[in-house]
Every structure is written in C-alpha cells, then in structure tokens.
Amino acid sequence: MTENATPDLKLHFVDKPVTGDIRASVIEPCRTVGRPIFFSVLIMLLSFVPVFRLTGREGKPSAL
C-alpha cells in the first residue's frame, strides 16, 4: 500500500518535505490496492482452516 501511494506523494510534493493532511493524496492509491490485499489475506487465512479442523491424534502435538 505504501509503495502504491509513494508516487502520488512525490508528484504532489516533489522535493519538499511531506507536511499537512495527506489523506486526499493517499486515499485513491489505497483504494486501488485495498481489495487485492484483502482477498490475498483472506485466501491465506482460509488455507489454514483444514489444519485447525484436525482432531484426534493428528491434531495433537506429539509427546516427547
């Protein structure tokens, strides 16, 4: 998300330090990548569901 917002900030502020309210410059780039980031995290979480559903011996850590 940061990498997507950086070019817009550089275009707006050029070589000056970034000051003030930058929400207007950052909201649109964040919206662009927000949905793909959400779905990639959702897919990663869903991939762990079978592991958490394990029961019985296979779901318990082995005793030493």
C-alpha angles and dihedrals in degrees: 000000000000092000090053094051097044098077091052091051091048090050092051100040100027104186098342120104115265107255138159129019109344097173093105090055095045105041097076096048089047091051089051094060100026097089096046091048091050093051094045091054090045091053091050092050093047091052089065095053094089090053092051091048093061114118137178122023096340092056096052126081114248118256117235 
